[in-house]
Amino acid sequence: MHRLLAVAVSTVLLTAGAPAAPADAAPGVPRLTDDHGRVLTLRGWNIEDKNHRGDQALSAITERHLRDMRAQGFDFARLLVFWDDLEPVRGRYSQSYLRKIERILDWAAKYDVQVLIDAHQDVFGPAFGHRGIPEWATRTDGLPFTPHPGDWFAEYFEPAVQRAFTHLYEDPDLRRSQARMWRVLAGRFADHPAVLGYDLINEPMGEMREGEDLPSAARRIEREQLTAMYNRLADAVRAVDRDNWLFVEPTPIVGEGVPTGLGRIKDHRVVYAPHFYNAAMEAGRDYDPEAGWIEEYEAAVTAYPKAYRVPVVVGEWGPLNNSLPNMGRFYREALASLARYSSGWAGYVWCYGGGYCAVDEGGRFRANKEQTAAPYAPAVAGVVCEEEWDSVAGVYRLSYDARPGVTRLSLPAGGQGWRVEVSGGVRRGDRVYARPGARVDVAVNRG
């Protein structure tokens, strides 16, 4: 989504019975599950409107976004919402903004898309020319801020921005305001059928201390400030919503293969939600297969979920320039890596045009992004034994030991052009039914 770090580091149970035991996404990394214990895989895209505020907020997101995503097989949307739109004046929450969010959620429910509500910020908020934390909650102690046109991520390292994060994390009244904001959001949407969970803050940053290098500062901020913040916000959400998942992010520094310093979040439904961006590629360079970045990232990003036994869903990923010579290989290798350890991902971003947009004005995938649309199983009622997508051969295979419940398949283009074979169970449309204990094998072939 950004020139990341370039400045800094150059659906119904068949019978009663026990829920499905989720297989690990990678050794030591558990899978995401639903209320029936089915193993979930989320694949989708971010949806946003950063350019409108007040009563016009979110107006660029239309029903077409959800309809077109679902037609390509995606069942997951990460919806960017902004605190400065929700609470433009301290203590006064915009009912029109809440209605706009609800309208989008209604569209998602219509097309069977699960939504993650993301409290988004970029460079803190409007006090610095961006979106996120309201101006009334921005405290800088008079420190300087210099804009960096064309390299906005550099603005995170401006003294005023860094101090604003410190105040957000440490000032008791701002802590209470942030918690109230989440109680308003979660209280309004806790029972909406499209809501899967809440991403408590997008790409949190903080203040570096004299003599610290960036990785050390990131780990300290995560350990000392983000862990406490997430536990406070978890308590706030749980006061009004006991069931939906809480997604927590490290700082974006994890994108350079730096393990997080984040501690335990004391909640029963936590998802670790890092972002997957590379500094060199975000600065415009082609993918370098020999640099080992994907391998380093995978090793770093799996340390936390292994330690704390939480699933992983990558909240954002995808480079700006997808047409460079090595980008086809990047998408193949990135998707294979994500499948090894995560319970899913949301690409950045589903829009119609250029730049980061997934599709052009006519709704056709832009260069190499068609690779993201592949067969998968959004929900598996059983223990997954094997799952593989061979993008070259165009073959998807799934093998699982069935438990009570219904397994769901998702095919791009509404299932057109795919041949599905099932043994050990019965397929009806996009659902597979099987007796508990049966070994079920699914094969999906292109053409």
C-alpha positions in Angstrom: 0.0 0.0 0.0 2.9 2.4 0.6 6.5 3.0 0.0 7.0 1.1 3.1 10.2 1.8 5.1 12.1 3.2 2.2 13.2 6.1 4.3 14.1 4.0 7.3 15.8 0.9 6.0 16.6 1.9 2.3 -23.0 -23.3 7.1 -25.4 -25.9 8.7 -24.4 -28.9 10.8 -25.4 -32.3 9.5 -25.6 -34.0 12.9 -24.8 -33.1 16.5 -21.3 -33.7 17.6 -17.9 -32.3 18.6 -16.7 -29.3 16.5 -14.0 -29.9 13.9 -10.5 -29.9 15.3 -8.6 -27.3 13.3 -5.4 -28.4 11.6 -2.4 -26.0 12.0 -1.7 -23.7 9.1 2.0 -24.4 9.7 3.7 -26.4 12.5 2.7 -24.5 15.7 0.4 -21.9 14.0 -3.3 -22.7 14.6 -6.0 -22.1 12.0 -8.9 -19.7 12.2 -12.2 -21.4 12.9 -15.9 -20.5 13.0 -18.5 -21.0 15.7 -19.0 -24.6 14.5 -15.3 -25.4 14.6 -14.9 -25.4 10.8 -11.5 -24.5 9.5 -11.7 -21.1 7.8 -9.7 -19.6 4.9 -10.3 -15.9 4.2 -9.3 -14.5 0.8 -10.3 -11.0 -0.3 -9.4 -7.4 -0.5 -9.3 -4.1 1.3 -12.1 -1.7 0.4 -11.7 2.0 1.1 -12.5 5.6 0.5 -9.8 7.8 1.9 -10.7 10.9 0.0 -14.1 11.8 1.4 -14.9 13.0 4.8 -17.9 13.8 6.9 -21.3 13.0 5.2 -19.5 11.9 2.0 -17.3 9.3 3.7 -17.3 5.8 2.2 -19.4 7.1 -0.8 -16.8 5.6 -3.2 -17.6 2.1 -2.0 -20.5 0.7 -3.9 -22.5 -2.5 -4.1 -20.4 -3.3 -7.2 -17.3 -3.7 -5.1 -18.8 -6.5 -3.1 -20.7 -8.1 -6.0 -17.6 -8.2 -8.2 -15.3 -9.5 -5.5 -17.7 -12.3 -4.7 -18.0 -13.2 -8.4 -14.3 -13.8 -8.5 -14.5 -16.2 -5.5 -13.4 -13.8 -2.7 -15.3 -14.0 0.5 -13.5 -11.4 2.7 -13.3 -7.7 2.8 -11.2 -5.5 5.1 -13.3 -2.3 5.4 -11.3 0.9 6.3 -13.1 3.2 8.7 -11.8 6.4 10.2 -12.1 7.6 13.7 -11.9 11.2 12.5 -15.1 10.6 10.5 -16.8 8.7 13.3 -16.1 11.3 16.0 -15.2 14.6 14.3 -16.0 16.5 17.6 -15.0 14.9 20.8 -17.9 13.0 22.3 -20.2 13.4 19.3 -20.5 10.4 17.1 -21.7 10.7 13.5 -24.9 8.7 13.0 -24.7 9.3 9.2 -21.2 7.7 9.1 -22.4 4.7 11.1 -25.3 4.3 8.6 -22.8 4.4 5.7 -20.8 1.6 7.3 -24.0 -0.3 7.9 -25.0 0.0 4.2 -21.7 -1.5 3.1 -22.1 -4.3 5.6 -25.6 -5.0 4.3 -24.1 -5.3 0.8 -21.5 -7.7 2.1 -24.1 -9.9 3.8 -26.1 -9.9 0.5 -23.1 -11.4 -1.3 -21.9 -13.6 1.5 -18.7 -11.7 2.2 -17.3 -11.5 5.7 -16.0 -8.1 6.8 -13.2 -7.0 9.1 -13.8 -3.5 10.4 -10.4 -1.8 10.4 -9.8 1.4 12.4 -7.5 2.9 9.9 -4.8 5.5 10.2 -2.0 6.8 8.0 0.6 9.1 9.5 -1.7 9.4 12.5 -4.5 11.5 11.0 -5.8 14.8 9.5 -3.5 17.0 11.7 -0.7 15.8 9.3 -2.7 15.8 6.1 -3.9 12.1 6.3 -6.7 10.1 7.8 -7.3 8.4 11.1 -7.0 9.8 14.6 -9.0 13.1 15.0 -7.3 16.4 15.3 -8.7 16.9 18.8 -6.9 13.7 19.8 -3.5 14.9 18.3 -0.9 16.2 20.7 2.5 17.2 19.5 4.0 19.3 22.3 4.9 21.8 19.6 7.4 19.5 17.9 8.0 20.1 14.2 6.4 18.4 11.3 7.7 18.7 7.7 5.7 17.0 4.9 7.5 14.7 2.5 5.6 15.0 -0.8 6.0 11.7 -2.8 7.2 9.7 0.2 4.6 10.0 2.8 5.8 7.1 4.9 8.8 9.3 5.8 6.4 11.5 7.7 6.1 8.8 10.3 9.6 9.8 11.5 8.7 13.4 12.0 9.0 14.4 15.7 5.4 15.7 15.9 3.9 12.5 14.5 6.0 10.3 16.8 5.0 12.3 19.8 1.4 12.1 18.9 1.6 8.3 19.0 3.2 8.5 22.5 0.3 10.7 23.8 -2.3 8.3 22.2 -0.7 5.4 24.0 0.0 7.1 27.3 -2.5 9.9 28.1 -5.4 8.5 30.2 -8.1 10.7 28.6 -7.0 9.6 25.0 -7.0 6.0 26.1 -10.5 6.4 27.3 -11.6 8.1 24.1 -10.1 5.4 21.9 -11.9 2.7 24.0 -15.2 4.6 23.8 -14.8 4.8 20.1 -14.5 1.0 19.9 -17.4 0.5 22.2 -19.5 2.6 19.8 -18.4 0.7 16.7 -18.6 -2.8 18.2 -21.8 -2.0 20.0 -23.4 -0.9 16.7 -22.2 -3.8 14.6 -21.7 -6.8 17.0 -24.7 -8.7 15.7 -24.4 -7.8 12.0 -24.2 -11.1 10.0 -21.4 -9.8 7.8 -19.0 -8.8 10.6 -16.2 -11.2 11.3 -14.1 -9.0 13.6 -12.3 -5.8 14.3 -8.8 -4.7 13.4 -8.0 -2.4 16.4 -5.6 0.0 14.7 -3.9 0.0 11.3 -0.1 -0.1 11.1 0.6 1.4 14.5 3.9 3.3 14.9 5.5 5.2 17.8 8.3 7.3 19.0 12.0 6.3 18.6 14.4 7.1 21.5 17.8 8.6 21.0 20.3 5.9 20.1 17.7 3.3 19.1 17.8 1.7 15.7 14.4 1.1 14.0 14.1 -2.7 14.8 14.8 -2.1 18.5 12.4 0.8 18.7 9.7 -1.2 17.0 10.0 -4.1 19.4 10.0 -1.8 22.4 6.9 0.0 21.1 5.1 -3.3 20.5 6.2 -4.7 23.9 5.5 -1.7 26.1 2.8 0.3 24.4 0.9 -1.8 21.8 0.4 -4.8 24.0 -1.2 -2.6 26.7 -3.3 -0.7 24.2 -4.6 -3.9 22.6 -5.6 -5.3 26.0 -7.4 -2.1 26.9 -9.3 -2.1 23.6 -10.1 -5.8 23.9 -11.8 -5.1 27.2 -13.7 -2.2 25.6 -14.9 -4.4 22.7 -15.8 -7.3 25.0 -18.1 -5.0 27.0 -20.4 -5.0 24.0 -19.4 -8.0 21.8 -18.3 -11.3 23.2 -17.9 -13.3 20.0 -16.3 -11.5 17.0 -12.6 -11.9 16.4 -10.0 -9.2 17.5 -7.2 -8.6 14.9 -4.0 -7.1 16.3 -1.1 -5.7 14.2 2.6 -5.3 14.9 4.3 -2.2 13.6 5.0 -2.3 9.8 8.7 -3.0 10.6 7.8 -6.7 10.5 7.8 -6.3 6.7 11.6 -6.2 6.8 11.8 -9.6 8.5 11.9 -8.3 12.1 10.0 -10.4 14.6 7.5 -8.5 16.7 7.9 -7.7 20.4 4.2 -7.8 20.9 3.1 -9.6 24.1 0.1 -11.7 25.0 -3.4 -10.3 24.2 -5.6 -11.7 26.9 -8.6 -12.6 24.9 -10.2 -15.8 23.7 -10.4 -14.8 20.0 -7.3 -13.1 18.8 -5.9 -13.0 15.2 -2.4 -11.8 14.5 -2.7 -9.5 11.4 0.6 -8.3 10.0 1.1 -6.6 6.7 3.2 -8.0 3.9 5.2 -5.2 2.2 8.8 -5.0 1.1 10.7 -1.6 1.2 12.5 -2.1 -2.1 9.4 -3.1 -4.0 7.4 -0.3 -2.5 10.1 2.1 -3.7 9.5 0.8 -7.3 12.0 -2.0 -7.7 11.3 -5.4 -9.2 11.1 -8.5 -7.1 14.5 -10.1 -6.4 14.0 -13.8 -6.0 17.6 -14.2 -4.8 17.2 -11.7 -1.9 15.3 -14.2 0.3 12.8 -11.6 1.5 9.7 -13.9 1.4 11.6 -16.5 3.4 12.8 -14.0 6.0 9.4 -12.5 6.3 7.8 -15.9 6.8 10.2 -16.8 9.5 9.7 -13.5 11.3 5.9 -13.4 11.0 5.3 -16.9 12.3 7.3 -16.5 15.6 4.4 -14.7 17.4 1.6 -17.0 16.5 3.7 -20.0 17.4 4.5 -18.5 20.8 0.9 -17.4 21.6 -1.1 -20.0 19.6 -3.1 -17.6 17.6 -4.0 -17.8 13.9 -2.6 -15.4 11.2 -4.5 -13.4 8.6 -2.4 -11.0 6.6 -4.3 -7.7 6.4 -2.7 -6.0 3.5 -0.3 -7.0 0.7 0.5 -6.4 -2.9 3.1 -4.1 -4.6 2.3 -1.0 -6.5 4.0 -1.9 -9.8 2.7 -5.4 -10.8 4.0 -5.4 -14.4 7.7 -5.6 -13.8 9.5 -8.7 -15.2 9.7 -10.7 -12.0 6.2 -9.9 -10.7 4.6 -13.0 -12.0 7.1 -15.0 -10.0 6.5 -12.8 -7.0 2.8 -13.5 -7.0 3.3 -17.3 -7.3 5.9 -17.4 -4.5 4.0 -15.0 -2.2 0.7 -16.9 -2.6 2.5 -20.2 -1.9 4.1 -18.7 1.2 0.8 -17.2 2.5 -0.8 -20.6 2.1 1.9 -22.2 4.3 1.2 -20.3 7.5 -1.8 -18.1 7.2 -5.6 -18.5 7.5 -6.0 -16.0 4.7 -5.3 -12.5 3.5 -6.7 -9.3 2.1 -5.0 -7.8 -0.9 -4.6 -4.0 -1.3 -7.0 -2.8 -2.7 -10.2 -3.6 -4.6 -10.8 -0.5 -6.8 -11.3 0.2 -10.5 -8.3 2.0 -12.1 -4.5 2.2 -11.8 -2.0 2.2 -9.0 -2.8 -0.4 -6.4 -6.2 -1.2 -7.8 -6.9 -4.9 -8.3 -8.9 -4.4 -11.4 -9.2 -1.8 -14.2 -12.2 0.4 -15.0 -13.9 -2.5 -16.8 -13.4 -4.9 -13.9 -10.6 -6.9 -15.5 -7.6 -8.0 -13.3 -4.6 -5.9 -13.8 -1.2 -7.5 -14.5 -0.5 -10.6 -12.5 -3.3 -10.0 -10.0 -5.4 -12.6 -11.6 -3.2 -15.1 -9.8 -5.0 -14.2 -6.5 -8.3 -15.6 -7.9 -8.0 -19.4 -7.4 -10.1 -22.2 -6.0 -10.1 -22.7 -2.2 -12.3 -23.9 0.6 -13.6 -21.0 2.8 -14.8 -23.5 5.4 -13.8 -27.1 6.0 -15.8 -29.3 8.3 -13.0 -31.6 9.4 -9.3 -31.9 9.9 -7.4 -30.8 6.9 -4.8 -33.4 5.8 -3.7 -31.8 2.6 -4.5 -28.7 0.6 -2.6 -27.5 -2.5 -3.1 -25.2 -5.5 -0.9 -25.9 -8.5 -1.2 -22.7 -10.4 0.8 -24.0 -13.4 -1.4 -27.1 -13.9 -4.6 -25.3 -12.7 -5.4 -28.0 -10.2 -6.7 -27.5 -6.6 -6.7 -30.5 -4.2 -8.2 -30.8 -0.7 -8.2 -33.8 1.5 -9.7 -33.9 5.0 -11.2 -36.2 7.6 -14.8 -35.1 8.0 -16.4 -33.9 11.1 -20.1 -32.8 11.5 -20.8 -29.8 9.3 -20.8 -28.6 5.8 -17.6 -27.8 3.8 -17.8 -24.9 1.3 -15.9 -24.4 -1.9 -15.2 -21.2 -3.7 -14.4 -21.0 -7.4 -13.5 -17.9 -9.4 -15.9 -16.6 -12.1 -18.8 -18.1 -10.4 -17.5 -21.6 -11.0 -17.6 -21.4 -14.7 -14.7 -23.2 -16.4 -13.9 -25.5 -13.5 -14.5 -29.3 -13.1 -15.0 -30.5 -9.6 -14.6 -34.2 -8.4 -15.4 -35.4 -4.9 -14.8 -38.8 -3.3 -15.9 -39.7 0.2 -18.7 -37.1 0.2 -21.4 -35.5 -1.9 -21.2 -32.2 -3.6 -24.2 -30.0 -4.0 -23.4 -26.7 -5.6 -20.6 -25.1 -3.6 -21.1 -27.4 -0.6 -19.7 -30.8 0.3 -21.5 -33.1 2.7 -19.9 -36.2 4.3 -20.4 -38.6 7.2 -18.2 -37.8 10.2 -15.0 -39.9 10.0 -15.0 -40.2 6.2 -11.8 -39.2 4.3 -13.0 -36.7 1.7 -10.9 -35.8 -1.4 -11.7 -32.9 -3.6 -10.1 -32.1 -6.9 -10.8 -29.0 -8.9 -9.4 -28.7 -12.4 -9.4 -25.8 -14.8 -11.2 -26.3 -18.1 
